[in-house]
């Protein structure tokens, strides 16, 4: 047999090593839109917030806090709008009934 040593191989990389630096994923765009949209059009903020949360869970992007803030602000504004509409209907009904009862012929 030949007295040659086998070809040496480079050492194995350590566990978890990636040959290229990991790209940091940026902030989810829909999360930003959810927060801004919640102040302008609350329903858009809620919809974009839910979509952004599912995308963030799937892709690992950042922006979970922005999406949650968009959802919270959007839901609070929607509840406020509903409350104001209900109060406007009640006050107009009360004013209308009081107005008709005060006129007696």
Long-range contacts (C-beta under 8 A, 24 or more apart in sequence): 25-59, 25-60, 25-61, 25-62, 26-61, 26-62, 27-61, 27-62, 27-63, 27-66, 28-52, 28-55, 28-56, 28-59, 28-61, 28-62, 28-63, 28-66, 28-67, 30-55, 30-67, 31-56, 31-61, 31-63, 31-64, 31-66, 31-67, 31-70, 32-63, 32-66, 33-70, 34-66, 34-67, 34-69, 34-70, 34-71, 34-74, 35-66, 35-67, 35-69, 35-70, 35-73, 36-70, 37-70, 37-74, 38-69, 38-70, 38-71, 38-73, 38-74, 38-77, 39-73, 39-77, 42-73, 42-74, 42-75, 42-77, 42-78, 42-81, 43-74, 43-78, 44-74, 45-70, 45-71, 45-73, 45-74, 45-77, 46-70, 46-71, 46-74, 46-75, 46-78, 49-74
